[in-house]
Amino acid sequence: MSSKKQQSKKAEQRAGRRVAVAEIPQRRYWPYFLGGFVALVLAFWVYEPALSGPFLFDDRYLPFGSPTFPVDTFLAWLKGVRPVLMVSYWVNFQISQYRPSSYHALNVIFHALNSGLIFLVARKILQLAEVPQPRQDLLSIFAGALFLLHPVNTEAVAYVASRSENLSVLFFLAAWTVFLYRPAAETTWVRAITILAIFGAAALTKEHTIVLPTVLLLTDYFWNSPFSFEGIRRNWRLYAPTLVGGILAAVYVVRLVRGNTTIGAGIKDFTWYQYFFTQCRAFWVYIRLFVLPVGLRIDYDFPISRSILDHGAVLGLAAILAVAGAAFYYRKRCPLAAYGFFTFVILMAPTSSFVPIKDLIAERRLYLSMIGLLFIALEFLRRVDVKQKAWMAALAGVLVLAGVATYIRSFVWSDPRALWEDAVAKSPGLARDQFQLAEAYREQGDCAKALPHYSRSAELDSRQRRHSYWYPSLFIDWGLAYDCLNREDEALAKFHQAVALKPTAHAYSQIGMVYGKQKKNLEALDALQRAQHIDPSFVMTYVYMGGVRQNMGDLGNAIASFRHALALDPHNEAAFQSLQNAEAALANRQ
């Protein structure tokens, strides 16, 4: 009898397990795949105008753009301060070499993936904030979609050199997602190591991601036993090695900025505290760009606050402190907004606090920190019935407007002329913008239109007494514009001005080039020999020297010069064509 009862009990347990299993709804993954596909299609649609655009501005100064960069040696791509970033460029180079199409496409793919990770992060935080389930999905979808379509992100996506932004953010968000979606409050060793590995990839892509541990600490404080340090204590497996890694990362960043002329102590235009005062004002500009993204541009004419009272910096700082105090005081009543504000401050800190950076404002800095502002927006939206038709229509309208604005803004990033015309129209007092617009006109053959912008750039730079690092190059390119118009004497005058400012192989080679065109061969050779003495590796010196020797009938030495140029840069088309012509002339002579 006892045996029969035991068998009956086991049968009931098995039946109960079957019922329990049947009652657990199976997780459906197809909506996620469908959402990812839609995000990718939308991303390619809004950035379609920029996909066929050329390399712009700093794109052309990426390491593989140098004629001496060993593109065929994989290890060469790993050298430098951002090896993970360079590996991504190596992938592009294998696909399309120097054609920019695949570089743009991969940026867009990374951006679509980031929007998906924003969705996952927002969804989990909304769950921790105990937002009702029907609203969790809708609000997290809105957050991911707004990030995907927001026009302020165009610089980080359409600009190849900003790959450092969207790829580093991809790793940053991936590590954050792995941290959030742990099955228990405590992080296991395996998960901690995984997070640290992804964090390392982020830091080796761009240094601003070193604040990830601070964001994770904030997250544990707010949500892992809300508003207590218990969650931080539980996750010692993650934070103990992170502390060591943080110290190493700090040492790495200090070494990186030392001697750099565009970041840190190498900047002579302002001090660290003047940069901080300026950023107290810029902080609110970034928030305005998120809420009302009008007047977007690649370069902002933003005055420096030399003191705490200059340009209202004290008001900006007071407002930041007031909002921070309010966020902490109301952290339990408005947890999403408080968490979002402190997250935004943390994510902005590497670029917009005490470490001076040449560009006082850059739209790409919002790419990482935007998620903090999204949480503030979600705090408001969680308090309304977003499932009502009016609210659904309003949210959809915001996304449509954002998508259209991004599509229109993408046209600006499709052509250097359009980019710098837009910049000059919005910031006419910046010497760099005038110079870059002149460059765009000259490179497209509109040399006459370039001349007044070179003049305006030189005037502005001289008036501001900055004498920027590109200032001598301005006169070289100004001279090239005159040479393009066959105004050789005026071209020589500009080249000599460049030499007076900074004697370089480039400047002397241009003097030799013009003298060669004027058949002043001895003067040309003298200038080219000066160029060779300054920098024996400057390729065009030998191209022009070969041309001068060919003018003098010395075909043997001309051919030797062209071959030497090709030895320095096998891809130099001018040297290749000149060598063929010289060899043909020598063959005809014989």
C-alpha positions as CSV (number, residue, x, y, z in Angstrom):
1,M,0.0,0.0,0.0
2,S,2.8,2.3,0.9
3,S,4.5,1.5,-2.4
4,K,1.3,2.4,-4.3
5,K,1.0,5.7,-2.5
6,Q,4.6,6.6,-3.3
7,Q,4.0,5.8,-7.0
8,S,0.8,7.9,-7.0
9,K,2.6,10.8,-5.3
10,K,5.5,10.7,-7.9
11,A,2.9,10.6,-10.7
12,E,1.2,13.7,-9.3
13,Q,4.6,15.5,-9.0
14,R,5.4,14.7,-12.6
15,A,2.0,15.9,-13.7
16,G,2.5,19.1,-11.6
17,R,5.9,19.7,-13.3
18,R,4.3,19.3,-16.7
19,V,1.6,21.8,-15.8
20,A,4.2,24.2,-14.4
21,V,6.3,24.0,-17.5
22,A,3.2,24.5,-19.7
23,E,2.2,27.6,-17.7
24,I,5.6,29.3,-18.3
25,P,5.3,31.3,-21.5
26,Q,8.0,30.6,-24.0
27,R,10.2,33.6,-24.7
28,R,9.7,34.9,-28.2
29,Y,12.8,36.2,-29.9
30,W,11.4,37.1,-33.3
31,P,10.2,40.5,-32.2
32,Y,13.7,41.4,-31.3
33,F,15.1,40.3,-34.6
34,L,12.3,42.1,-36.4
35,G,13.0,45.3,-34.4
36,G,16.7,45.0,-35.1
37,F,16.0,44.7,-38.8
38,V,13.7,47.7,-38.8
39,A,16.4,49.7,-36.9
40,L,19.0,48.8,-39.4
41,V,16.8,49.8,-42.4
42,L,15.9,53.1,-40.7
43,A,19.5,53.8,-40.0
44,F,20.6,53.3,-43.6
45,W,17.6,55.4,-44.8
46,V,18.4,58.4,-42.6
47,Y,22.1,58.3,-43.3
48,E,21.8,57.4,-47.0
49,P,22.9,60.9,-48.2
50,A,26.2,60.5,-46.4
51,L,26.9,56.9,-47.4
52,S,28.4,57.9,-50.7
53,G,30.3,60.9,-49.3
54,P,34.1,61.2,-49.4
55,F,36.5,61.2,-46.5
56,L,36.1,64.6,-44.8
57,F,38.3,66.8,-42.6
58,D,40.3,64.6,-40.1
59,D,39.2,61.4,-42.0
60,R,42.1,62.2,-44.4
61,Y,44.6,62.2,-41.6
62,L,43.8,58.8,-40.2
63,P,47.0,56.7,-40.1
64,F,46.3,54.6,-43.1
65,G,45.8,57.8,-45.2
66,S,49.6,58.4,-44.9
67,P,51.5,57.3,-48.0
68,T,54.1,55.7,-45.7
69,F,51.7,53.7,-43.6
70,P,52.4,49.9,-44.1
71,V,48.8,48.9,-45.0
72,D,49.8,45.3,-45.8
73,T,51.2,44.7,-42.3
74,F,48.4,43.8,-39.8
75,L,50.6,44.5,-36.8
76,A,51.1,48.1,-37.9
77,W,47.3,48.6,-37.5
78,L,47.6,47.5,-33.9
79,K,50.1,50.1,-32.9
80,G,49.1,53.4,-31.4
81,V,46.7,54.4,-28.7
82,R,43.5,52.9,-30.1
83,P,44.2,49.5,-31.5
84,V,40.7,48.2,-31.4
85,L,39.5,51.2,-33.5
86,M,42.3,50.6,-35.9
87,V,41.4,46.9,-36.3
88,S,37.9,48.1,-37.4
89,Y,39.5,50.3,-40.0
90,W,41.7,47.4,-41.1
91,V,38.5,45.4,-41.8
92,N,37.2,48.3,-43.9
93,F,40.5,48.5,-45.8
94,Q,40.3,44.9,-46.7
95,I,36.8,45.5,-48.1
96,S,37.2,48.8,-50.0
97,Q,40.8,50.0,-49.6
98,Y,40.7,53.8,-49.9
99,R,37.1,54.0,-51.1
100,P,35.0,55.4,-48.1
101,S,31.7,53.5,-48.8
102,S,32.3,50.5,-46.5
103,Y,33.7,52.8,-43.8
104,H,30.4,54.8,-43.7
105,A,28.3,51.6,-43.9
106,L,30.1,50.1,-40.9
107,N,29.5,53.3,-38.9
108,V,25.8,53.0,-39.6
109,I,25.7,49.3,-38.6
110,F,27.4,50.2,-35.3
111,H,24.9,53.0,-34.7
112,A,21.9,50.6,-35.3
113,L,23.5,48.1,-32.8
114,N,23.9,50.9,-30.3
115,S,20.2,51.8,-30.6
116,G,19.3,48.2,-29.8
117,L,21.6,48.2,-26.7
118,I,20.0,51.5,-25.6
119,F,16.6,49.7,-25.9
120,L,17.9,46.8,-23.7
121,V,19.5,49.1,-21.1
122,A,16.4,51.3,-20.9
123,R,14.1,48.3,-20.7
124,K,16.0,46.8,-17.7
125,I,16.2,50.2,-15.8
126,L,12.5,50.7,-16.4
127,Q,11.9,47.2,-15.0
128,L,14.1,48.0,-11.9
129,A,12.1,51.2,-11.5
130,E,8.9,49.1,-11.4
131,V,7.3,50.7,-14.4
132,P,4.3,48.6,-15.5
133,Q,5.1,46.0,-18.1
134,P,3.0,47.4,-21.0
135,R,4.8,50.8,-20.7
136,Q,8.3,49.2,-20.3
137,D,8.5,48.0,-23.9
138,L,6.9,51.1,-25.4
139,L,9.2,53.5,-23.5
140,S,12.3,51.5,-24.1
141,I,11.5,51.3,-27.9
142,F,11.0,55.0,-27.9
143,A,14.4,55.6,-26.2
144,G,16.2,53.3,-28.7
145,A,14.4,54.8,-31.7
146,L,15.1,58.4,-30.6
147,F,18.8,57.7,-30.2
148,L,18.8,56.0,-33.6
149,L,17.1,59.0,-35.3
150,H,18.3,62.0,-33.3
151,P,20.0,64.5,-35.7
152,V,22.7,65.5,-33.1
153,N,24.2,62.0,-33.7
154,T,25.0,62.7,-37.3
155,E,28.6,63.7,-36.6
156,A,29.3,60.5,-34.7
157,V,27.8,58.4,-37.5
158,A,28.4,60.2,-40.8
159,Y,32.0,61.2,-40.0
160,V,34.4,58.3,-40.5
161,A,36.9,59.7,-37.9
162,S,34.1,59.6,-35.3
163,R,34.1,55.8,-35.5
164,S,36.0,56.1,-32.2
165,E,32.7,57.4,-30.7
166,N,30.2,54.9,-32.0
167,L,32.4,51.8,-31.7
168,S,33.6,52.7,-28.2
169,V,30.0,53.3,-27.2
170,L,29.0,49.9,-28.6
171,F,31.4,48.2,-26.3
172,F,30.4,50.5,-23.4
173,L,26.7,49.7,-23.8
174,A,27.4,46.0,-24.3
175,A,29.3,45.8,-21.0
176,W,26.5,47.8,-19.3
177,T,23.9,45.4,-20.7
178,V,25.8,42.3,-19.5
179,F,26.0,43.9,-16.1
180,L,22.3,44.7,-16.0
181,Y,21.0,41.3,-17.3
182,R,22.6,39.2,-14.6
183,P,20.3,36.5,-13.1
184,A,21.2,37.4,-9.5
185,A,22.0,40.5,-7.5
186,E,25.6,39.3,-7.2
187,T,27.9,39.3,-10.2
188,T,29.7,36.0,-10.7
189,W,33.4,35.8,-11.5
190,V,32.6,34.7,-15.1
191,R,30.3,37.7,-15.7
192,A,32.7,40.1,-14.0
193,I,35.6,39.0,-16.3
194,T,33.3,39.3,-19.3
195,I,32.3,42.8,-18.3
196,L,36.0,43.8,-17.7
197,A,37.0,42.3,-21.1
198,I,34.4,44.3,-23.0
199,F,35.3,47.4,-20.9
200,G,38.9,46.9,-22.0
201,A,37.8,46.9,-25.6
202,A,35.9,50.1,-25.1
203,A,38.9,51.9,-23.5
204,L,41.2,50.7,-26.3
205,T,38.7,52.2,-28.8
206,K,38.4,55.6,-27.1
207,E,39.5,56.8,-23.7
208,H,36.3,58.6,-22.6
209,T,34.7,55.2,-21.7
210,I,36.9,54.8,-18.6
211,V,33.9,56.2,-16.6
212,L,32.0,52.9,-17.1
213,P,32.8,51.6,-13.5
214,T,31.4,54.8,-12.1
215,V,28.1,54.3,-14.0
216,L,27.9,50.7,-12.8
217,L,28.5,51.9,-9.2
218,L,25.7,54.4,-9.6
219,T,23.5,51.7,-11.0
220,D,24.1,49.4,-8.1
221,Y,23.4,52.3,-5.7
222,F,20.1,53.3,-7.3
223,W,18.7,49.8,-8.2
224,N,20.4,46.9,-6.4
225,S,18.7,47.3,-3.1
226,P,17.6,50.9,-4.0
227,F,19.6,53.8,-2.6
228,S,22.0,51.7,-0.6
229,F,25.6,50.5,-0.8
230,E,24.5,46.9,-0.4
231,G,24.6,46.2,-4.1
232,I,28.1,47.6,-4.4
233,R,29.3,45.4,-1.5
234,R,27.7,42.3,-3.2
235,N,29.5,43.0,-6.5
236,W,33.0,43.1,-5.0
237,R,34.1,40.6,-7.6
238,L,33.6,43.2,-10.3
239,Y,34.7,46.3,-8.5
240,A,37.9,45.0,-6.9
241,P,39.7,44.3,-10.2
242,T,38.0,47.4,-11.7
243,L,39.8,49.5,-9.1
244,V,43.2,48.1,-10.3
245,G,42.1,48.6,-13.9
246,G,41.0,52.1,-13.2
247,I,44.4,53.1,-11.8
248,L,46.1,51.6,-14.8
249,A,43.7,53.4,-17.2
250,A,44.3,56.7,-15.4
251,V,48.1,56.3,-15.9
252,Y,47.5,55.4,-19.5
253,V,45.4,58.4,-20.1
254,V,47.9,60.8,-18.4
255,R,50.6,59.4,-20.6
256,L,48.4,59.8,-23.7
257,V,47.6,63.5,-23.1
258,R,51.1,64.4,-22.1
259,G,52.7,66.4,-25.0
260,N,49.5,66.4,-27.0
261,T,48.7,69.8,-28.5
262,T,45.0,69.3,-28.8
263,I,44.2,68.0,-25.3
264,G,45.5,68.5,-21.7
265,A,48.4,70.6,-20.7
266,G,49.7,70.9,-24.2
267,I,46.9,73.4,-25.0
268,K,48.2,77.0,-24.7
269,D,44.9,78.9,-25.4
270,F,43.4,78.3,-21.9
271,T,44.1,76.7,-18.6
272,W,42.3,73.7,-17.0
273,Y,40.1,76.0,-14.8
274,Q,39.2,78.2,-17.7
275,Y,38.1,75.2,-19.6
276,F,36.0,74.1,-16.6
277,F,34.4,77.5,-16.4
278,T,33.6,77.3,-20.1
279,Q,32.2,73.8,-19.8
280,C,29.8,75.0,-17.0
281,R,28.1,76.9,-19.8
282,A,28.6,74.3,-22.5
283,F,26.8,71.7,-20.3
284,W,23.5,73.5,-20.9
285,V,24.2,73.8,-24.6
286,Y,24.3,70.0,-24.9
287,I,21.0,69.7,-23.1
288,R,19.5,72.3,-25.5
289,L,20.9,70.4,-28.5
290,F,19.1,67.2,-27.2
291,V,15.8,68.9,-26.6
292,L,15.9,71.3,-29.6
293,P,18.6,70.2,-32.2
294,V,18.7,73.3,-34.3
295,G,21.8,75.1,-35.5
296,L,23.9,71.9,-35.7
297,R,27.4,72.4,-37.0
298,I,30.9,70.8,-37.1
299,D,32.5,73.8,-35.4
300,Y,31.1,76.0,-32.7
301,D,32.2,79.6,-32.1
302,F,32.0,79.4,-28.3
303,P,33.8,82.0,-26.2
304,I,36.1,81.0,-23.5
305,S,35.3,81.9,-19.9
306,R,38.6,83.2,-18.6
307,S,37.1,83.7,-15.1
308,I,34.1,82.3,-13.1
309,L,32.2,85.6,-13.9
310,D,33.1,85.6,-17.7
311,H,30.1,85.0,-20.0
312,G,27.9,83.8,-17.1
313,A,30.0,80.8,-16.1
314,V,29.0,81.2,-12.5
315,L,25.3,80.9,-13.4
316,G,26.0,77.7,-15.4
317,L,27.9,76.2,-12.4
318,A,25.2,77.3,-9.9
319,A,22.5,75.7,-12.1
320,I,24.4,72.4,-12.3
321,L,24.9,72.3,-8.5
322,A,21.2,73.2,-7.9
323,V,19.9,70.5,-10.2
324,A,22.4,68.0,-8.7
325,G,21.1,68.9,-5.2
326,A,17.5,68.6,-6.4
327,A,18.2,65.3,-8.1
328,F,19.7,63.8,-4.9
329,Y,16.9,65.2,-2.7
330,Y,14.1,63.8,-5.0
331,R,16.0,60.6,-6.0
332,K,13.3,58.4,-4.4
333,R,10.4,60.3,-5.8
334,C,11.8,60.7,-9.3
335,P,14.5,57.9,-9.5
336,L,14.7,57.8,-13.3
337,A,15.3,61.5,-13.6
338,A,17.8,61.6,-10.8
339,Y,19.6,58.5,-12.2
340,G,19.6,60.0,-15.7
341,F,21.0,63.4,-14.5
342,F,23.9,61.8,-12.6
343,T,24.6,59.4,-15.4
344,F,24.7,62.4,-17.8
345,V,27.2,64.2,-15.6
346,I,29.4,61.2,-15.3
347,L,29.4,60.5,-19.0
348,M,30.2,64.1,-19.9
349,A,33.0,64.4,-17.3
350,P,35.9,63.0,-19.4
351,T,35.5,65.6,-22.2
352,S,33.6,68.4,-20.5
353,S,35.1,69.0,-17.0
354,F,38.8,69.8,-16.1
355,V,40.9,68.2,-18.9
356,P,41.2,70.9,-21.6
357,I,40.3,69.9,-25.2
358,K,40.9,72.1,-28.2
359,D,37.2,71.9,-29.3
360,L,35.1,73.6,-26.6
361,I,31.9,72.0,-27.9
362,A,31.5,69.0,-30.1
363,E,28.2,67.3,-31.0
364,R,29.8,63.9,-30.9
365,R,30.2,64.2,-27.1
366,L,26.5,63.7,-26.7
367,Y,26.6,60.3,-28.4
368,L,27.6,58.5,-25.2
369,S,26.0,60.8,-22.6
370,M,22.6,61.0,-24.4
371,I,21.3,58.0,-22.6
372,G,21.3,60.0,-19.3
373,L,19.0,62.6,-20.9
374,L,16.8,59.8,-22.3
375,F,16.2,58.6,-18.7
376,I,15.1,62.0,-17.7
377,A,12.6,62.1,-20.6
378,L,11.4,58.6,-19.6
379,E,10.7,59.8,-16.0
380,F,8.2,62.2,-17.5
381,L,6.7,59.7,-19.9
382,R,6.3,57.0,-17.3
383,R,3.8,59.3,-15.5
384,V,1.4,59.6,-18.5
385,D,-0.6,57.0,-20.3
386,V,1.6,56.6,-23.3
387,K,-0.7,54.0,-24.7
388,Q,-3.4,56.6,-25.4
389,K,-3.7,57.4,-29.1
390,A,-2.8,61.1,-28.5
391,W,0.4,60.2,-26.8
392,M,1.2,57.4,-29.3
393,A,0.8,60.0,-32.1
394,A,3.0,62.5,-30.2
395,L,5.8,60.1,-29.7
396,A,5.6,58.9,-33.3
397,G,5.6,62.5,-34.4
398,V,8.8,63.2,-32.5
399,L,10.5,60.2,-34.1
400,V,9.3,61.2,-37.6
401,L,10.6,64.8,-37.1
402,A,13.9,63.5,-35.8
403,G,14.3,61.1,-38.7
404,V,13.6,63.8,-41.3
405,A,16.0,66.2,-39.6
406,T,18.7,63.6,-39.6
407,Y,18.2,62.7,-43.2
408,I,18.5,66.4,-44.2
409,R,21.5,66.9,-41.9
410,S,23.2,63.9,-43.6
411,F,23.3,65.8,-46.9
412,V,25.7,68.2,-45.2
413,W,28.1,65.3,-44.5
414,S,28.0,64.1,-48.0
415,D,30.3,66.8,-49.5
416,P,33.1,68.9,-48.0
417,R,31.8,72.0,-49.7
418,A,28.4,71.6,-48.2
419,L,29.9,70.8,-44.8
420,W,32.1,73.9,-44.6
421,E,29.6,76.2,-46.3
422,D,27.2,75.2,-43.5
423,A,29.9,75.8,-40.8
424,V,30.9,79.2,-42.2
425,A,27.3,80.3,-42.4
426,K,26.7,79.5,-38.7
427,S,30.2,80.4,-37.4
428,P,31.6,83.1,-39.7
429,G,34.2,84.2,-37.2
430,L,36.2,81.0,-37.0
431,A,39.5,81.0,-38.9
432,R,39.5,77.2,-39.2
433,D,36.1,77.1,-40.9
434,Q,37.1,79.7,-43.4
435,F,40.3,77.8,-44.2
436,Q,38.5,74.5,-44.6
437,L,35.9,76.0,-46.9
438,A,38.7,77.5,-49.0
439,E,40.3,74.0,-49.2
440,A,37.0,72.5,-50.3
441,Y,36.6,75.0,-53.1
442,R,40.2,74.6,-54.2
443,E,40.1,70.8,-54.2
444,Q,37.0,70.9,-56.4
445,G,38.7,73.3,-58.8
446,D,36.9,76.4,-57.9
447,C,40.1,78.3,-57.0
448,A,38.8,81.8,-57.6
449,K,36.1,81.2,-55.0
450,A,38.7,79.9,-52.5
451,L,40.9,83.0,-52.5
452,P,38.7,85.3,-50.3
453,H,38.2,82.6,-47.7
454,Y,42.0,82.0,-47.5
455,S,42.3,85.8,-47.0
456,R,39.5,85.9,-44.4
457,S,41.1,82.9,-42.5
458,A,44.5,84.6,-42.3
459,E,42.9,87.8,-41.2
460,L,40.9,86.1,-38.4
461,D,43.8,84.0,-37.2
462,S,46.1,87.0,-37.1
463,R,43.6,89.1,-35.3
464,Q,43.0,86.5,-32.7
465,R,46.8,86.0,-32.4
466,R,46.4,82.3,-32.3
467,H,48.7,81.3,-35.2
468,S,47.1,77.9,-35.3
469,Y,49.1,74.7,-36.0
470,W,47.7,74.8,-39.6
471,Y,48.6,78.5,-40.1
472,P,51.7,78.0,-42.3
473,S,49.8,75.5,-44.4
474,L,47.2,78.1,-45.1
475,F,49.8,80.1,-47.1
476,I,50.9,77.0,-49.0
477,D,47.3,76.2,-50.0
478,W,46.6,79.8,-50.7
479,G,49.6,79.8,-53.1
480,L,48.3,76.6,-54.7
481,A,45.0,78.4,-55.4
482,Y,46.9,81.2,-57.1
483,D,48.9,78.6,-59.1
484,C,45.7,76.9,-60.1
485,L,44.7,80.3,-61.7
486,N,48.1,80.6,-63.4
487,R,49.0,83.5,-61.2
488,E,52.5,82.2,-60.5
489,D,54.1,85.3,-59.0
490,E,51.3,85.6,-56.4
491,A,51.7,81.9,-55.7
492,L,55.4,82.3,-55.1
493,A,54.7,85.2,-52.7
494,K,52.4,83.0,-50.6
495,F,54.9,80.1,-50.6
496,H,57.6,82.5,-49.4
497,Q,55.3,83.7,-46.6
498,A,54.8,80.0,-45.6
499,V,58.6,79.5,-45.5
500,A,59.0,82.6,-43.4
501,L,56.5,81.3,-40.9
502,K,57.9,77.7,-40.9
503,P,60.4,76.4,-43.3
504,T,59.1,73.0,-44.4
505,A,59.9,70.5,-47.2
506,H,56.3,71.1,-48.5
507,A,56.7,74.9,-48.7
508,Y,60.1,74.7,-50.4
509,S,58.9,72.0,-52.8
510,Q,56.1,74.3,-54.0
511,I,58.6,77.1,-54.6
512,G,60.6,74.6,-56.7
513,M,57.5,73.5,-58.5
514,V,56.6,77.1,-59.6
515,Y,60.2,78.0,-60.6
516,G,60.2,74.8,-62.6
517,K,57.1,75.9,-64.5
518,Q,58.7,79.2,-65.1
519,K,61.8,77.4,-66.5
520,K,63.9,79.0,-63.8
521,N,65.7,75.6,-63.3
522,L,68.6,76.7,-61.1
523,E,66.3,78.5,-58.7
524,A,64.0,75.5,-58.7
525,L,66.8,73.0,-57.9
526,D,68.0,75.2,-55.1
527,A,64.5,75.3,-53.5
528,L,64.1,71.5,-54.0
529,Q,67.5,70.8,-52.4
530,R,66.4,72.8,-49.4
531,A,63.2,70.7,-49.2
532,Q,65.3,67.5,-49.5
533,H,67.6,68.7,-46.7
534,I,64.6,69.5,-44.3
535,D,62.7,66.2,-45.0
536,P,64.4,63.6,-47.2
537,S,61.2,61.5,-47.1
538,F,58.8,64.1,-48.6
539,V,57.8,62.5,-51.8
540,M,56.7,65.4,-54.0
541,T,60.2,66.9,-53.7
542,Y,61.5,64.1,-55.9
543,V,58.6,64.4,-58.3
544,Y,59.2,68.1,-58.9
545,M,63.0,67.5,-59.0
546,G,62.5,64.9,-61.7
547,G,60.4,67.4,-63.7
548,V,63.0,70.1,-63.4
549,R,65.8,67.7,-64.5
550,Q,63.6,66.6,-67.4
551,N,63.2,70.2,-68.4
552,M,67.0,70.5,-68.4
553,G,67.3,67.4,-70.6
554,D,68.8,65.3,-67.9
555,L,66.5,62.3,-68.4
556,G,68.7,59.8,-66.5
557,N,68.6,61.8,-63.3
558,A,65.0,62.7,-63.9
559,I,64.1,58.9,-64.0
560,A,66.2,58.3,-60.9
561,S,64.2,61.0,-59.0
562,F,60.9,59.6,-60.1
563,R,61.9,56.1,-59.1
564,H,63.0,57.4,-55.7
565,A,59.6,59.0,-55.3
566,L,57.9,55.7,-56.0
567,A,60.2,53.9,-53.6
568,L,58.9,56.2,-50.9
569,D,55.3,56.0,-52.0
570,P,54.5,53.2,-54.5
571,H,50.9,54.6,-54.9
572,N,51.9,58.1,-56.0
573,E,50.2,58.6,-59.3
574,A,52.1,61.7,-60.3
575,A,55.4,59.9,-59.9
576,F,54.2,56.9,-61.8
577,Q,53.0,59.0,-64.8
578,S,56.1,61.2,-64.8
579,L,58.3,58.1,-64.8
580,Q,56.5,56.6,-67.8
581,N,56.8,59.9,-69.7
582,A,60.5,60.2,-68.9
583,E,61.2,56.6,-69.9
584,A,59.3,57.1,-73.1
585,A,61.2,60.3,-73.9
586,L,64.5,58.5,-73.2
587,A,63.5,55.6,-75.5
588,N,62.6,58.0,-78.3
589,R,66.0,59.8,-77.9
590,Q,67.8,56.5,-78.2
